[in-house]
Amino acid sequence: MVSGLSRLLGKAILTAVCLSALTGSVRPNNLEQVKIHGEIVMVTRNSPTTYYEDRSGATGYELELARAFADHLGVELKVIVADNQPDVFSTLETGEAAFAAAGLAQNTENERWFRFSQPYMQVTEQVVYRRGGVKPQQIPDLAQGQLVVASNTGHADSLRRLQASQLPELSWSESPELEITDLLQMVATGSIDFTLVDSNEFRMLQAYYPNLDIAFDLSAPQDIGWAFPHLRDDSIYQEANRFFAQTETTALLAGLSERFYGHLDMLDYVGARRFLSQTNRKLENYREHFEKAATENDLDWRLLAAIGYQESHWNPNAKSFTGVRGLMMLTRTTARELGIKNRLDPEQSIVGGSRYLAKLRERLGDEVHEPDRTWLALAAYNVGFGHLSDARKITTEMGGNPNLWMDVKEALPLLSQKRYYRNTRHGYARGQEPVDYVQNIRRYYDVLVWNEEQGQGFPEDADALQLSSSSITVIPPLL
């Protein structure tokens, strides 16, 4: 009996060993392999709405969202930058990247070859023209002028579908050498008449080209999502959808929307024209002072210049009805505290304004991270630190995060309502003003950064780009 029991026990042990060996030989799925290797690869493209580099490094809406996904997985993010949309898709097809985050539309054609995550944005294709030029009212009117788009893009694909299904007489030109910024500049300078742009890109770039406007929408709103290859092992795709379903991701998307798009509507046509004109005429007179003050206070000189424009339109003799004076509009008390003797001296005013902003940022503390720390400090520059503190307290009481500009800017206007300000320490304030103040400065700053990083004059004053005959392809009508 003992012998029989031993045999049974031996068989059980052998079975367990075999099962363990078999289980251990099973290949990990794609998601598990990503976690084992500690890295996930994303393919994207260079554009203002996806991925680009500024002085602080790589950034962009799609990049920041992908970084959050990598953090969710507990791995590092590796980025491949493709030249165009076909290269994005081919990188997916060859397995070089696990997913594509490149502002890709979930249309019927794309979904034939790739599967898409839960959408996180909608965009519309728009026809853009130059104010004062030929304005097309509808699709057939595009024949009245020269329409140019970049080759190998969703816009070129849209025109082909439109030509095949609705308008066989449609003709346009394409070039692989042009990016959306090149095309907008060409429309702005009159080299071409029309181009196509996604609505989110035009919102971001319109202030740099104030003489451009939308003629009409070429498409209905389209869902934007991440693209994944059609694989039997869809573990990464499924995990991405779980990531997008999280409450934390919903909050992240709201934050990214505020960070990259929340301030874009602050500069209208008239305001943008005025800002460009004032920049070309005045800014060089004070740039050296802005740069020096920025270096001394660990700030960006373009941010200080944006504050100066918002405060006084770079007028060193400016004065408000409340008695604040100078290019940076310092109060008498603030100037005295900062050691500024003459508020009307532009250099002293810029020094004082930079010191004041640095002081406000320091008071906010390290628990407030950038860029929210700077935006909250700007609000305090306008409305006072006490009123900002009251607004942050209201934010907390409303269930928001007092360290996020996205939440505090919703509470600031409440400082003008008695049922809110009567329970605050500093009382009534015109709370909408600091909201508009911060959003305006962010937009002015964007334009100044754009101007410097382009390394040229403002787009509307730049020489028109010229298309070489070797780079342009004319797509003839089907008729």
C-alpha positions as a printed Julia matrix, in Angstrom:
479×3 Matrix{Float64}:
   0.0     0.0     0.0
   2.84    2.29    0.81
   4.4     1.34   -2.54
   1.15    2.23   -4.37
   0.9     5.53   -2.52
   4.5     6.31   -3.41
   3.8     5.64   -7.06
   0.76    7.94   -6.99
   2.75   10.64   -5.25
   5.55   10.27   -7.77
   3.13   10.62  -10.65
   1.62   13.71   -9.08
   5.04   15.3    -8.64
   6.0    14.44  -12.24
   2.72   15.91  -13.52
   3.29   19.11  -11.55
   6.83   19.41  -12.9
   5.62   18.89  -16.46
   2.84   21.43  -16.08
   5.27   23.93  -14.61
   7.68   23.4   -17.48
   4.87   23.69  -20.01
   3.53   26.86  -18.41
   6.98   28.36  -18.25
   7.5    27.78  -21.94
   4.38   29.76  -22.95
   5.46   32.93  -24.77
   4.43   36.12  -22.92
   1.85   38.19  -24.79
   2.8    41.53  -26.31
   1.79   43.53  -23.26
   3.79   41.27  -20.97
   6.8    41.57  -23.26
   6.59   45.35  -23.13
   6.62   45.21  -19.34
   9.5    42.73  -19.32
  11.59   44.94  -21.62
  10.55   48.08  -19.74
   9.83   50.05  -22.93
   6.97   50.76  -25.31
   7.52   52.32  -28.75
   5.23   54.96  -30.21
   5.4    56.38  -33.74
   4.25   59.95  -34.31
   4.93   62.89  -36.61
   6.17   66.43  -36.14
   3.33   68.93  -35.88
   2.12   71.6   -33.44
  -0.63   69.3   -32.2
   1.27   66.03  -31.87
   5.02   66.21  -31.19
   7.57   69.0   -31.34
  10.6    70.29  -29.45
  10.99   73.62  -27.73
  13.67   74.96  -25.4
  12.51   72.71  -22.58
  12.61   69.58  -24.73
  10.08   67.38  -26.51
   6.41   68.1   -25.89
   3.04   68.04  -27.65
  -0.48   66.85  -26.89
   0.04   63.34  -28.29
   3.45   62.97  -26.63
   2.2    63.95  -23.18
  -0.76   61.56  -23.51
   1.53   58.72  -24.62
   3.89   59.4   -21.72
   0.96   58.98  -19.35
   0.15   55.63  -20.98
   3.76   54.5   -20.53
   3.58   55.54  -16.86
   0.35   53.56  -16.57
   2.24   50.5   -17.83
   5.27   51.23  -15.66
   7.64   51.43  -18.62
   9.65   54.01  -20.56
   8.33   55.59  -23.75
  10.45   55.47  -26.91
   9.41   57.77  -29.75
   9.88   57.28  -33.5
   9.17   60.39  -35.58
   7.94   59.58  -39.08
   8.05   61.98  -42.03
   4.47   61.53  -43.12
   1.31   59.5   -42.58
   2.28   56.56  -44.83
   5.55   56.26  -42.9
   3.57   56.26  -39.64
   1.46   53.37  -40.88
   4.4    51.43  -42.35
   6.21   51.69  -39.02
   3.19   50.03  -37.42
   2.98   47.36  -40.1
   6.63   46.34  -39.71
   6.25   46.05  -35.94
   8.79   48.78  -35.18
   6.19   50.55  -33.02
   3.43   49.22  -30.79
   1.04   52.07  -31.58
   0.75   55.35  -33.48
  -0.25   58.62  -31.82
  -0.22   61.13  -34.64
  -3.61   62.83  -34.81
  -5.02   60.0   -36.93
  -8.64   60.1   -38.05
 -10.78   57.01  -37.57
 -12.19   56.97  -41.08
 -13.33   53.95  -43.07
 -10.11   53.73  -45.09
  -7.81   53.76  -42.05
  -9.96   51.29  -40.15
  -9.61   48.75  -42.99
  -5.94   48.32  -42.12
  -5.64   49.3   -38.46
  -7.68   49.15  -35.3
  -8.22   52.34  -33.34
  -8.44   53.04  -29.64
 -11.29   54.78  -27.96
 -11.35   58.32  -29.45
 -10.07   61.17  -27.29
 -10.66   64.14  -29.6
 -12.68   65.27  -32.6
 -11.41   67.46  -35.43
 -12.88   68.85  -38.63
 -11.1    69.36  -41.94
 -11.38   73.02  -42.91
 -10.7    75.08  -46.01
  -8.54   78.1   -45.17
  -8.27   81.25  -47.29
  -6.73   84.72  -47.04
  -8.91   87.62  -45.91
  -9.36   89.96  -48.85
  -8.65   87.15  -51.31
 -10.95   84.71  -53.06
 -13.32   83.15  -50.51
 -14.83   79.83  -51.58
 -18.34   79.31  -50.26
 -18.66   75.62  -51.14
 -16.66   72.76  -52.59
 -17.12   73.62  -56.31
 -15.69   77.09  -55.59
 -12.28   75.54  -54.9
 -11.81   75.59  -58.68
 -11.65   79.41  -58.52
  -8.13   79.4   -57.1
  -5.01   77.35  -56.48
  -5.5    74.67  -53.84
  -2.35   73.03  -52.46
  -1.96   70.36  -49.75
   0.92   68.24  -48.51
   1.4    64.86  -50.16
   0.81   61.64  -48.24
  -1.57   63.19  -45.73
  -5.16   62.69  -44.68
  -6.03   65.92  -46.49
  -4.72   64.57  -49.8
  -6.7    61.37  -49.19
  -9.85   63.39  -48.46
  -9.55   65.27  -51.76
  -9.15   62.0   -53.67
 -12.27   60.56  -52.04
 -14.15   63.78  -52.77
 -13.04   63.76  -56.39
 -14.04   60.12  -56.86
 -17.43   60.34  -55.16
 -18.77   63.88  -55.6
 -16.69   66.24  -57.69
 -14.8    64.64  -60.62
 -13.84   68.09  -61.93
 -11.89   68.88  -58.75
  -8.17   69.55  -59.25
  -5.43   70.47  -56.79
  -1.66   70.34  -56.26
   0.44   68.38  -53.77
   4.01   68.56  -52.55
   5.94   66.31  -50.14
   8.16   69.24  -49.14
   5.45   71.22  -47.37
   4.21   71.13  -43.79
   1.0    72.75  -42.59
   2.88   75.85  -41.4
   4.42   76.24  -44.86
   1.01   75.98  -46.5
  -0.56   78.53  -44.16
   2.28   80.94  -44.8
   1.82   80.53  -48.54
  -1.89   81.33  -48.25
  -1.09   84.3   -45.97
   1.38   85.77  -48.47
  -0.78   85.12  -51.52
   1.39   82.42  -53.14
  -1.61   80.09  -53.16
  -5.3    80.65  -52.56
  -6.47   77.77  -50.35
  -5.27   74.85  -48.29
  -6.77   72.3   -45.91
  -6.08   72.15  -42.2
  -7.48   70.27  -39.21
  -9.53   72.44  -36.88
  -7.28   71.89  -33.85
  -4.18   72.84  -35.87
  -5.79   76.02  -37.15
  -6.86   77.02  -33.65
  -3.26   76.65  -32.54
  -1.71   78.49  -35.5
  -4.26   81.17  -36.4
  -2.72   83.88  -34.19
   0.5    83.6   -36.18
  -1.41   84.22  -39.42
  -4.1    86.78  -38.51
  -5.05   87.45  -42.13
  -6.25   83.84  -42.58
  -9.75   82.58  -41.92
 -11.93   79.51  -42.36
 -13.98   79.43  -45.57
 -16.01   76.33  -44.68
 -15.76   72.86  -43.15
 -14.83   70.2   -45.67
 -15.78   67.31  -43.38
 -17.99   66.48  -40.46
 -16.21   66.1   -37.1
 -13.92   63.07  -37.15
 -12.83   60.96  -34.19
  -9.11   60.94  -33.42
  -7.52   57.93  -31.74
  -4.39   55.83  -31.48
  -3.79   53.28  -34.24
  -2.73   49.67  -33.59
  -1.87   46.89  -36.05
  -4.42   44.14  -36.57
  -2.81   41.35  -34.56
  -4.24   38.18  -33.05
  -2.53   39.27  -29.85
  -4.36   42.52  -29.09
  -3.23   42.81  -25.45
  -1.64   46.28  -25.89
  -4.69   47.56  -27.74
  -7.0    46.3   -25.0
  -4.81   47.86  -22.31
  -4.89   51.19  -24.14
  -8.69   51.13  -24.09
  -8.61   50.36  -20.36
  -6.27   53.35  -19.95
  -8.7    55.65  -21.77
 -11.62   54.36  -19.69
  -9.97   55.4   -16.41
 -11.25   58.4   -14.47
  -7.65   59.57  -14.14
  -7.28   59.66  -17.93
 -10.44   61.71  -18.29
  -8.93   64.26  -15.92
  -5.63   64.09  -17.8
  -7.35   64.79  -21.13
  -9.09   67.82  -19.6
  -5.74   69.07  -18.34
  -4.04   68.58  -21.71
  -6.9    70.35  -23.44
  -6.46   73.36  -21.13
  -2.68   73.31  -21.47
  -2.52   73.16  -25.26
  -5.85   74.65  -26.37
  -7.48   76.46  -23.44
  -6.07   79.91  -24.23
  -6.16   79.83  -28.02
  -9.37   81.8   -28.53
  -8.11   84.87  -26.66
  -6.47   86.6   -29.63
  -8.94   87.64  -32.32
  -8.12   89.06  -35.75
  -7.86   92.69  -34.59
  -5.88   91.79  -31.48
  -3.46   89.59  -33.39
  -2.84   92.27  -36.03
  -2.2    94.86  -33.34
   0.15   92.58  -31.43
   2.2    91.77  -34.54
   2.4    95.44  -35.43
   3.48   96.49  -31.92
   6.02   93.65  -31.81
   7.65   94.74  -35.04
   7.77   98.39  -33.96
   8.49   98.29  -30.21
   9.8    95.04  -28.82
  13.44   95.43  -29.89
  13.62   98.63  -27.81
  13.14   96.6   -24.63
  14.27   93.09  -25.51
  17.7    93.47  -23.89
  16.08   94.55  -20.61
  13.64   91.62  -20.72
  16.46   89.15  -21.39
  18.64   90.49  -18.57
  15.79   90.53  -16.03
  14.74   87.01  -17.08
  18.25   85.66  -16.56
  18.51   87.24  -13.12
  15.17   85.77  -11.98
  15.2    82.38  -13.76
  12.33   83.32  -16.07
  11.69   83.25  -19.81
  12.22   86.69  -21.33
   9.37   86.09  -23.76
   7.01   85.55  -20.83
   8.11   88.88  -19.31
   7.63   90.56  -22.69
   4.13   89.09  -22.93
   3.31   90.47  -19.48
   4.63   93.87  -20.53
   2.42   93.87  -23.59
  -0.65   92.81  -21.62
   0.0    95.46  -18.99
   0.89   98.49  -21.12
   1.36   97.52  -24.78
   5.04   98.24  -24.02
   4.31  101.85  -23.14
   6.76  103.01  -20.44
   4.53  105.98  -19.57
   1.32  104.0   -19.12
  -0.91  104.84  -16.16
  -4.18  103.33  -14.97
  -7.02  104.96  -13.09
  -5.91  103.06   -9.98
  -2.45  104.64  -10.04
  -0.31  101.73  -11.26
   2.3   102.99  -13.68
   5.0   102.06  -16.14
   5.68   99.38  -18.71
   5.02   96.58  -16.19
   2.35   98.61  -14.34
   3.7    98.43  -10.8
   1.89   99.9    -7.82
   3.75  102.45   -5.73
   3.86  100.02   -2.81
   5.15   97.1    -4.87
   7.82   99.27   -6.5
   9.02  100.45   -3.09
   9.18   96.89   -1.75
  11.2    95.8    -4.79
  13.63   98.71   -4.61
  12.36  100.4    -7.79
  12.76  104.19   -7.6
  11.36  105.26  -10.96
   8.41  103.28  -12.28
   8.48  105.2   -15.58
  11.99  104.04  -16.41
  11.43  100.99  -18.64
  14.5    99.12  -17.43
  13.6    99.61  -13.77
   9.98   98.68  -14.46
  10.99   95.44  -16.18
  13.37   94.59  -13.32
  10.58   95.24  -10.82
   8.01   93.2   -12.74
  10.36   90.23  -13.09
  11.27   90.31   -9.39
   7.6    90.49   -8.46
   6.64   87.51  -10.64
   9.57   85.47   -9.28
   8.48   86.32   -5.75
   4.91   85.18   -6.44
   6.1    81.91   -7.96
   8.24   81.28   -4.9
   5.31   81.94   -2.54
   3.24   79.28   -4.29
   5.7    76.6    -3.21
   7.02   73.44   -4.8
   3.7    71.6    -4.43
   2.45   73.57   -7.46
   4.13   72.2   -10.57
   4.83   73.87  -13.89
   3.24   75.18  -15.98
   0.44   75.74  -13.43
   2.83   77.45  -11.05
   3.59   80.19  -13.56
  -0.04   80.6   -14.58
  -1.19   80.93  -10.97
   1.63   83.41  -10.3
   0.43   85.46  -13.27
  -3.08   85.52  -11.84
  -1.64   86.78   -8.53
   0.34   89.44  -10.43
  -2.98   90.77  -11.7
  -5.44   90.29   -8.85
  -3.13   89.99   -5.83
  -1.88   86.96   -3.94
  -4.6    87.3    -1.32
  -7.43   87.07   -3.82
  -5.69   84.16   -5.55
  -5.51   82.39   -2.18
  -9.24   82.99   -1.7
  -9.94   81.51   -5.14
  -7.79   78.47   -4.36
  -9.76   77.99   -1.13
 -13.04   78.13   -3.08
 -11.57   75.67   -5.57
 -10.9    73.19   -2.76
 -14.41   73.65   -1.36
 -15.84   72.93   -4.81
 -13.89   69.67   -5.03
 -11.22   70.98   -7.39
  -7.45   70.99   -7.15
  -6.09   74.35   -5.92
  -2.75   73.59   -7.57
  -4.19   73.35  -11.08
  -4.9    76.45  -13.15
  -7.62   74.49  -14.96
  -9.61   74.32  -11.7
  -8.67   77.67  -10.15
  -9.69   79.62  -13.24
 -13.24   78.3   -12.73
 -13.29   79.63   -9.16
 -11.73   83.07   -9.74
 -14.85   84.65  -11.34
 -16.84   83.65   -8.25
 -14.95   86.29   -6.26
 -17.34   88.86   -7.72
 -20.39   87.04   -6.29
 -21.38   87.95   -2.75
 -22.35   84.43   -1.7
 -18.74   83.43   -2.35
 -16.64   86.47   -1.48
 -18.38   87.18    1.83
 -16.77   84.04    3.24
 -13.28   84.88    1.99
 -10.5    86.71    3.75
  -9.93   89.4     1.14
 -13.48   89.91   -0.13
 -14.71   91.12   -3.48
 -12.56   91.01   -6.62
 -13.23   91.27  -10.35
 -12.31   87.62  -10.71
 -12.83   87.25  -14.45
 -10.07   89.78  -15.12
  -7.17   87.59  -13.92
  -8.55   84.68  -15.98
  -8.53   86.76  -19.16
  -5.19   88.26  -18.13
  -3.47   84.88  -17.84
  -4.99   83.45  -21.01
  -3.99   86.55  -23.0
  -0.41   86.39  -21.76
  -0.18   82.71  -22.64
  -1.28   83.51  -26.19
   1.15   86.44  -26.56
   3.9    84.22  -25.21
   3.07   81.51  -27.77
   3.41   84.02  -30.61
   6.72   85.36  -29.31
   8.1    81.84  -28.95
   6.92   80.96  -32.43
   8.54   84.06  -33.9
  11.91   83.4   -32.3
  12.01   79.69  -33.0
  11.12   80.23  -36.65
  14.23   82.41  -36.88
  12.52   84.87  -39.19
  10.13   87.77  -39.28
   6.49   87.24  -38.55
   4.78   84.98  -41.07
   2.69   87.66  -42.7
   5.83   89.68  -43.43
   8.02   86.77  -44.52
   8.93   86.1   -48.13
   6.53   83.71  -49.78
   7.63   80.13  -50.12
   8.05   79.11  -53.72
   7.19   75.67  -55.03
   9.74   74.1   -57.3
   8.34   72.37  -60.36
  10.13   69.18  -59.37
   8.4    68.98  -55.99
   4.81   69.66  -56.98
   2.32   67.22  -58.44
  -0.84   68.48  -60.08
  -3.81   66.17  -59.56
  -5.98   66.61  -62.67
  -9.76   66.32  -62.75
 -11.27   62.95  -63.58
 -13.37   64.39  -66.37
